[in-house]
Structures are given as structure tokens and as C-alpha cells.
Amino acid sequence: MNVDFAAVLVVLMLITGSIWLLDVLALAKRRAASIRALVGKSRERTDVSINLPWYVDLSKSFFPVIFAVLVLRSFVAEPFRIPSESMVPTLLNGDFILVNKFAYGLRLPVLNTKLAGEGKPERGDVVVFRYPPKPSDTYIKRIVGLPGDRLDYHNNQLFINGQPVPLIALSDIGPMGTIYKQFIEQLGGISHNIQLLSNTRLGVAGFWFGLQLHRESDGTISWIYQVPTGHFFVMGDNRDNSADSRYWGLLPEEYLIGKAFLIWMNWDCVTFNGHCNRIGSSIK
């Protein structure tokens, strides 16, 4: 079951804040009146006090903490854990990342209404967003196509507005007996690594989300797509193992959460299985 932590924090803040406010406006005055009455009945006692109700005490303790966490999480930076291998080699399963929440404008928690800021995603940004088919889930991918871009894909080569995206081959790797090839890809001003199957053969030509697929003579699949206004085309860096815009569709701008910028922890490091050198790495 997915939990909307922002909604939970908002509810807790409203409950604790309302109790605190009620105490300031009414309950505290009643306690003060009770203390004055007790002091008046006993001339010998001057140290009369009444304990705070447990719910008031808890609310006063937790409201500032909940409020601070909500503000930081909603408007500054939010932590996420990478749950899959779709962004390999840039991000590994088990990486804990931080997301810049004001990179693309400040939004109200839960409602996601933009308050301020005119920042726009750039080609190559690694973004966290609400998954369009199921907005309660969060995904992370790389922005490949901006509004208005024409994308062409032929023989594992991506073209944007008629220009090939530069690729530099690095090496072959073979996890679980499957041969992959790694490349350095240049998207806009961002240089990053991607991973491709050395010998990709997809199924028969057809429709893949809204893409018209064609089988080439060598067995690979090609497609062409025009990105509409207000939307982005996103792909994982593990290009042959990523559920992205090629499968479920476009990313609407209002579904953006923020820009991933830092790896602050890795689960393998916590369990003493390596990857501690990833901690503190910037995400490109």
C-alpha cells in the first residue's frame, strides 16, 4: 500500500495545530482560572499548578517538528529511494537520493498547485514525478524530449529535431549472462552514461503507447514522435529495461515533483555490501 506522506503530514499538522490554538484561546484560560480559584481557597499554598492535558502536551511538542518537516519536504528537498534498475548506470537499486523541490517552481503539498517560480526542466535533467497512470506512485527518469521536440529512434540511436544525440561507446558488461553496452550520451549540456543491450530485438511492429513502430531490416525497431506542448518525453538510462514514456505515455508538466541532485546514502553501504563511494555523489 502506497502512503501519501505529504497528506499524512498535513493532517497531523492540522490536528496538532488546532489543539495548540484551542489551548491558547480557551483551555489555558480555564486552567489559569482554576489555579486562581485553588489559590484563593488555600492561603498557605502558593505553588498550585495543573498539569497540561496529554493531548495538549503532545500537540505542543510535535506541531513545530511536523511543521518544519512539512516545509522542508515540500519546498526545499525531499528524500527518495531508488526501487529498480531502470536508471542504471546513473542510479542503482538502493540509492537514496535528494530531490530539489523548488527547481521547477514551488507547489502546495497534496494540492500540487504552483505558488511561485518559473523554472523549467531542461533536456537531460533527472526528474522525480507522479506516475501519470497512478499518481500516488512516484517515478524517476531522464527528460529526453521537451515540448515541441521531434524524436526519432533508429537502430538504438536517438535523434532530436533531426540531430543525432552524441554517443561514445565505453565497454561491454555482462550481468547475469546478458551482454550490455555502455555509452556516454550528451543531452543538451548534460553528459551522462546509459546502458543498452548489445543486440536488441524487440517484438513485431505495432503501437507502443502512441508510437508508430517499424521493424528495420536488421530486426531493430524504429519510431518517431512529436512532443506536444505542456508535456515531456522521459526515458530511463537503462534503455532496454525501463518502463517510461515509450510504454505509458507523456509526462504532464503538473506531475513534476522536482530535480534529483544528490545521492546521500546507498542501502548496500548500510548492509556492508559496498557502494559506499556513491554517498555524496551529484546526479547528472
C-alpha positions in Angstrom: 0.0 0.0 0.0 1.3 3.4 -1.0 1.2 6.1 1.6 1.0 9.8 0.7 3.3 11.2 3.4 2.6 14.8 2.4 -1.1 14.2 3.1 -0.3 12.5 6.4 1.9 15.4 7.5 -0.7 17.9 6.5 -3.4 16.1 8.6 -1.1 15.7 11.6 -0.1 19.4 11.3 -3.8 20.5 11.2 -4.7 18.3 14.2 -1.8 19.3 16.4 -2.0 23.0 15.4 -5.7 23.1 16.1 -5.3 21.6 19.5 -2.5 24.1 20.3 -4.6 27.0 19.1 -7.6 25.8 21.1 -5.3 25.7 24.2 -4.1 29.2 23.6 -7.6 30.6 23.1 -9.6 28.7 25.7 -8.1 25.8 27.6 -5.1 27.8 29.0 -7.5 30.5 30.3 -9.6 27.8 32.1 -6.5 26.3 33.7 -5.4 29.8 34.9 -8.9 30.4 36.4 -8.8 27.0 38.1 -5.4 27.8 39.6 -6.6 31.2 40.9 -9.6 29.5 42.5 -7.4 26.9 44.2 -5.0 29.6 45.5 -7.9 31.6 46.8 -9.2 28.7 48.8 -5.8 27.9 50.4 -3.9 30.9 51.8 -1.0 28.6 52.7 -0.3 27.2 49.2 1.3 29.4 46.5 2.7 26.6 44.3 -0.6 25.4 42.9 -0.4 24.1 39.3 -2.4 22.0 36.9 -0.8 19.6 34.5 -1.4 20.0 30.8 -3.8 17.5 29.3 -1.8 14.8 27.5 -3.2 15.8 24.1 -2.2 19.4 24.5 1.3 18.4 25.7 1.8 16.1 22.7 0.5 18.7 20.3 2.8 21.5 21.6 5.7 19.1 21.3 5.0 17.7 17.8 3.5 20.6 15.9 6.8 22.5 15.4 8.6 19.3 14.3 5.8 18.3 11.9 5.6 21.9 10.5 9.4 22.0 9.9 9.4 18.6 8.2 6.5 19.5 6.0 8.1 22.8 4.9 11.5 21.3 4.2 9.9 18.3 2.4 7.5 20.4 0.4 9.6 23.4 -0.6 13.3 22.6 -0.1 14.4 18.9 -0.6 12.7 15.5 -0.3 14.4 12.1 0.0 13.5 9.2 -2.2 14.8 5.7 -2.5 15.5 4.1 -6.0 13.5 0.9 -6.1 14.5 -0.5 -9.5 17.3 -0.7 -12.1 15.7 1.5 -14.7 18.2 4.3 -14.2 21.4 2.1 -14.2 24.2 3.0 -14.5 23.4 6.5 -13.2 21.4 5.3 -10.2 21.5 1.9 -8.6 18.7 0.0 -6.9 19.0 1.0 -3.2 20.4 4.5 -3.8 18.8 7.2 -1.5 18.6 10.5 -3.3 17.6 14.1 -2.6 15.2 16.0 -4.9 15.3 19.8 -5.3 11.6 20.8 -4.8 12.0 24.4 -6.0 13.9 23.7 -9.2 10.6 23.9 -11.3 8.6 26.2 -9.0 7.1 25.8 -5.5 3.9 23.8 -5.2 1.5 23.3 -2.4 1.7 19.9 -0.8 -1.1 17.5 -1.6 -2.9 20.0 -4.0 0.3 20.4 -6.2 -0.8 23.9 -7.1 2.2 26.1 -8.2 2.8 29.0 -5.9 5.8 30.7 -7.4 8.8 30.1 -9.6 9.3 29.9 -13.3 12.0 27.2 -13.5 11.6 24.8 -16.4 13.1 21.3 -16.9 15.9 21.1 -19.4 16.8 18.3 -21.7 18.9 15.8 -19.7 17.5 16.6 -16.3 16.9 13.6 -14.0 13.4 14.2 -12.5 11.1 12.7 -10.0 7.4 12.8 -10.8 4.0 11.4 -10.0 3.4 8.4 -12.3 0.6 9.6 -14.7 -1.3 6.2 -14.8 -1.2 6.1 -11.0 -0.4 9.5 -9.4 0.0 8.0 -5.9 3.3 6.4 -7.2 6.5 8.2 -7.8 8.9 7.5 -10.7 12.3 8.8 -11.7 13.5 9.2 -15.3 15.6 11.4 -17.5 13.9 14.1 -19.7 14.7 13.3 -23.3 12.1 15.3 -25.2 10.9 18.9 -24.4 7.6 20.4 -25.6 7.8 20.7 -29.4 10.7 18.3 -29.9 10.6 15.8 -32.7 12.1 12.5 -31.5 13.4 9.8 -33.9 14.8 6.4 -32.8 16.7 4.2 -35.3 19.0 1.3 -34.6 19.5 2.3 -30.9 20.3 5.9 -31.9 18.1 8.8 -30.7 17.6 11.8 -32.9 16.2 15.1 -31.6 14.9 17.6 -34.1 16.8 15.8 -36.8 20.1 15.8 -35.0 21.7 12.6 -33.6 22.3 12.6 -29.8 26.1 12.1 -29.5 27.1 8.6 -28.1 30.5 7.4 -27.1 30.9 3.7 -26.6 32.5 2.7 -23.3 32.5 -1.0 -22.6 30.6 -4.3 -22.6 29.3 -5.7 -19.3 27.6 -8.9 -18.6 25.3 -9.1 -15.6 23.5 -12.5 -15.3 24.9 -13.6 -18.7 23.3 -10.7 -20.6 25.6 -8.5 -22.6 25.1 -4.8 -22.3 26.9 -1.9 -23.9 27.5 1.3 -22.1 27.7 4.7 -23.7 28.3 8.3 -22.7 25.3 10.3 -24.0 25.2 14.0 -24.5 21.7 15.5 -23.9 21.9 19.3 -24.2 24.6 20.4 -21.8 24.5 17.2 -19.7 26.9 14.3 -20.3 25.8 11.0 -18.7 26.1 7.2 -19.0 23.4 5.0 -20.5 23.1 1.2 -20.9 21.9 -0.7 -24.0 21.5 -4.3 -24.9 24.2 -5.1 -27.5 21.8 -6.9 -29.7 18.3 -5.5 -29.1 15.5 -7.3 -31.0 12.0 -6.2 -30.0 8.7 -7.8 -31.0 6.7 -7.2 -34.1 6.0 -3.7 -35.3 2.8 -2.1 -33.8 1.8 0.6 -31.4 3.8 1.2 -28.3 1.9 3.8 -26.2 1.2 6.3 -29.1 4.4 5.4 -31.1 4.2 4.0 -34.6 6.8 1.2 -34.6 8.6 -0.1 -37.6 10.8 -3.1 -37.9 14.1 -2.3 -39.6 15.9 -4.8 -41.9 18.3 -5.7 -39.1 15.4 -6.6 -36.8 15.6 -3.5 -34.6 12.6 -1.2 -34.0 12.4 2.5 -35.0 9.8 5.1 -34.1 9.1 8.8 -34.5 7.2 11.1 -32.1 6.4 14.8 -31.7 6.2 16.0 -28.1 3.1 18.3 -27.5 3.0 21.5 -25.5 3.0 21.1 -21.7 4.4 17.6 -21.8 7.8 15.8 -21.6 9.1 12.6 -23.0 11.1 10.7 -20.4 13.3 7.6 -20.6 15.4 5.6 -18.2 19.2 5.4 -18.6 18.9 1.6 -18.7 17.2 2.0 -22.1 16.2 -1.7 -22.6 14.9 -2.2 -19.1 12.8 0.9 -18.3 9.0 1.5 -18.2 8.9 5.1 -19.4 7.2 7.3 -21.9 7.6 4.7 -24.6 5.2 2.5 -22.7 2.8 4.6 -20.6 2.9 7.9 -22.3 3.9 11.5 -21.8 4.7 13.3 -18.5 2.4 16.3 -18.0 4.3 19.3 -16.5 2.0 19.5 -13.5 3.1 16.0 -12.4 6.7 17.1 -11.9 7.9 16.8 -8.3 11.5 18.1 -8.6 15.0 17.6 -9.9 17.2 14.8 -8.5 20.6 16.2 -7.5 22.4 14.1 -4.8 22.9 10.5 -3.7 23.0 10.8 0.1 23.1 7.1 1.0 23.1 3.6 -0.5 21.5 0.5 1.0 24.4 -1.7 0.2 26.7 0.5 2.2 24.3 0.3 5.2 24.4 -3.5 5.0 28.2 -3.5 4.4 28.0 -4.8 0.8 29.9 -1.9 -0.8 28.9 1.2 -2.9 29.8 3.5 0.0 31.7 5.6 -2.6 28.4 6.7 -4.1 27.5 8.7 -1.0 27.7 12.4 -1.7 27.8 12.0 -5.5 25.9 14.5 -7.6 23.4 13.2 -10.1 24.0 14.1 -13.7 
